[in-house]
Amino acid sequence: MKEKWMNSVMAGVFISMGAMTYLAIPNTLVSSLFFAVGILLVLNLHNMLVTRVCPLLVYDGRYGWGDVAIAWAGNGIGTLAVAAAVQGTRFKETIREPLARISETKLQDGPLSLFILAVFCGFFVAFAVLIGARYENGSFAQIFYVWLFITAFVFCGFEHIVADMFYLSCCWLQFGINGLEALKVLAFVTAGNLAGGMFIAWAVRSLDQRKGSGGSERK
């Protein structure tokens, strides 16, 4: 249990690293490319990122709903810790302007929009997790596919729960935004990410099972 909590907290830290890089680079395309650093760390170190745990729960059952809860809470602790650490550095001034824009966009968005954008994000992350897992850690193919899917969802502005945890934690500490409003955003994004990730995992598992059955029949 202790290992799972530490694993989850570190996943939150890694995603925060990617989010900090995204905020620090002014060019949207370049910053989207570098956000994937956090996801690559999570996948190669097998950390319990909630958007990784969720599709694997459905795809091969290696995780349970209790693990999803631990991952969500641990990820939140990791992102909050990094956000708090940032407040003691000059880096907070570097990210002040983009952070303000991002928080305003998220807090003013509607529940349905947040949910749908989170579903799309769940699609991309689930594909990154499931396709990336088919290649050796650190191989060109794994890095390429993970980078491709993650860059795509970040560039489009889709909602990732753990990245949002970091952004909104920074805004809460730095700008004093309404904590209840931030939690509402996180709730809708969580629901969308879980729905999107679980759907893709179910679809990929179904296709894999059909291919396996087809292969058995031909034999």
C-alpha positions in Angstrom: 0.0 0.0 0.0 2.8 2.4 0.9 4.5 1.7 -2.4 1.3 2.5 -4.3 1.0 5.8 -2.5 4.6 6.8 -3.2 4.2 5.6 -6.8 1.1 7.8 -7.2 2.7 10.9 -5.6 5.7 10.6 -7.9 3.4 10.4 -10.9 1.9 13.7 -9.9 5.4 15.1 -9.6 6.4 13.9 -13.1 3.3 15.4 -14.7 4.0 18.6 -12.9 7.4 18.7 -14.5 5.9 18.4 -17.9 3.3 21.0 -17.0 6.0 23.4 -15.8 7.9 23.0 -19.1 4.7 23.6 -21.0 4.1 26.9 -19.1 7.7 28.1 -19.5 7.8 27.8 -23.3 6.0 30.6 -25.2 5.5 28.7 -28.4 2.4 26.4 -28.1 3.6 23.7 -30.5 7.0 23.4 -28.9 5.6 23.5 -25.4 3.1 20.8 -26.3 6.0 18.6 -27.5 7.9 19.0 -24.2 4.8 18.3 -22.0 5.2 14.7 -23.0 8.4 14.4 -20.9 6.2 13.9 -17.8 4.1 11.1 -19.4 7.2 9.3 -20.7 8.7 9.3 -17.2 5.4 7.8 -15.8 5.2 5.1 -18.5 8.8 4.0 -18.3 8.8 3.9 -14.5 5.3 2.4 -14.3 4.0 5.0 -12.0 0.3 5.0 -11.0 -1.0 8.0 -12.9 -4.7 7.9 -12.8 -5.1 8.2 -16.6 -2.7 5.2 -16.9 -4.3 3.1 -14.1 -7.9 3.6 -15.5 -7.4 2.1 -19.0 -5.3 -0.8 -17.6 -8.0 -1.6 -15.1 -10.3 -2.4 -18.1 -7.7 -3.7 -20.5 -6.0 -6.4 -18.4 -7.3 -6.0 -14.8 -3.9 -5.3 -13.3 -5.5 -2.5 -11.2 -8.7 -2.2 -9.3 -11.0 0.7 -8.4 -9.1 1.1 -5.1 -6.0 1.8 -7.1 -7.8 4.4 -9.2 -8.7 6.2 -5.9 -5.2 6.0 -4.6 -3.8 7.2 -7.9 -6.1 10.2 -8.0 -5.3 11.2 -4.4 -1.6 10.5 -4.7 -1.4 12.4 -8.0 -3.1 15.4 -6.3 -0.7 15.3 -3.4 2.3 15.3 -5.8 1.0 18.2 -7.9 0.1 20.2 -4.8 3.6 19.7 -3.4 5.3 20.8 -6.6 2.9 23.8 -6.9 3.8 24.8 -3.3 7.5 24.4 -4.0 7.2 26.7 -7.1 5.8 29.5 -4.9 9.1 29.8 -3.1 11.1 30.4 -6.3 11.4 33.0 -9.0 9.9 30.5 -11.5 6.4 31.5 -10.3 6.9 34.8 -12.1 8.0 33.0 -15.3 4.7 31.1 -15.4 2.4 33.8 -13.9 0.9 35.1 -17.3 0.3 31.7 -19.0 -1.0 30.3 -15.7 -3.5 33.1 -15.4 -4.8 32.6 -18.9 -5.2 28.8 -18.4 -7.0 29.2 -15.1 -9.4 31.7 -16.5 -10.2 29.5 -19.4 -10.8 26.4 -17.2 -12.8 28.2 -14.5 -15.1 29.9 -17.0 -15.7 26.8 -19.1 -19.0 24.9 -18.7 -19.4 21.4 -17.2 -20.3 19.7 -20.5 -17.4 21.3 -22.4 -14.9 20.2 -19.6 -16.3 16.7 -19.7 -16.1 16.3 -23.4 -12.6 17.8 -23.7 -11.6 15.4 -20.9 -13.1 12.4 -22.8 -11.0 13.3 -25.8 -7.9 13.6 -23.6 -8.7 10.2 -22.1 -8.8 8.7 -25.6 -5.3 10.0 -26.4 -3.7 9.0 -23.1 -5.2 5.5 -23.3 -3.8 5.0 -26.8 -0.4 6.3 -25.6 -0.5 3.8 -22.6 -1.8 0.8 -24.6 0.2 1.2 -27.7 3.3 2.4 -25.9 3.2 -0.7 -23.8 3.6 -2.9 -26.8 7.2 -1.6 -27.4 10.3 -1.8 -25.3 10.8 0.9 -22.7 13.0 3.7 -24.2 12.7 2.3 -27.7 12.2 4.7 -30.6 8.8 3.3 -31.4 7.5 3.7 -27.8 8.8 7.3 -27.5 7.4 8.2 -30.9 3.9 6.9 -30.3 3.7 8.3 -26.7 5.0 11.7 -27.9 2.6 11.7 -30.8 -0.6 11.1 -28.8 0.4 13.3 -25.8 1.5 16.2 -28.0 -1.8 16.0 -29.9 -4.0 16.3 -26.9 -2.0 19.1 -25.3 -1.8 21.1 -28.4 -5.6 20.8 -28.8 -6.2 22.0 -25.3 -7.9 18.9 -24.1 -8.4 18.4 -20.3 -6.0 16.2 -18.3 -6.9 15.8 -14.7 -3.4 15.6 -13.2 -2.1 18.6 -15.3 -5.2 20.5 -14.2 -4.5 19.6 -10.6 -1.1 21.3 -11.0 -2.4 24.3 -12.8 -5.2 24.9 -10.4 -3.1 24.3 -7.3 -0.6 26.9 -8.6 -3.5 29.3 -9.2 -5.0 28.7 -5.8 -1.7 29.4 -4.1 -0.6 32.2 -6.3 -3.9 34.0 -7.2 -6.2 32.8 -4.4 -8.8 31.4 -6.8 -12.0 29.9 -5.4 -11.1 26.4 -4.2 -14.7 25.1 -4.6 -14.8 26.2 -8.2 -11.5 24.5 -8.9 -12.7 21.3 -7.4 -15.8 21.4 -9.6 -13.5 21.6 -12.7 -11.5 18.7 -11.4 -14.6 16.6 -10.8 -15.9 17.0 -14.4 -12.4 16.5 -15.9 -12.0 13.3 -13.8 -15.3 11.9 -15.0 -14.3 12.6 -18.6 -10.8 11.2 -18.4 -12.1 8.0 -16.8 -14.9 7.6 -19.3 -12.6 8.2 -22.3 -9.8 6.0 -21.0 -12.1 3.1 -20.1 -13.9 3.2 -23.4 -10.7 3.0 -25.5 -9.3 0.2 -23.2 -12.6 -1.7 -23.7 -12.5 -1.1 -27.5 -8.8 -2.2 -27.8 -9.3 -5.2 -25.6 -12.3 -6.3 -27.7 -10.3 -6.0 -30.9 -7.4 -7.9 -29.5 -9.7 -10.7 -28.3 -11.3 -10.9 -31.8 -7.9 -11.2 -33.4 -7.0 -13.9 -31.0 -10.2 -15.8 -31.6 -9.7 -15.4 -35.4 -6.2 -16.7 -35.1 -7.3 -19.7 -33.1 -10.1 -20.5 -35.6 -7.6 -20.4 -38.5 -5.3 -22.8 -36.7 
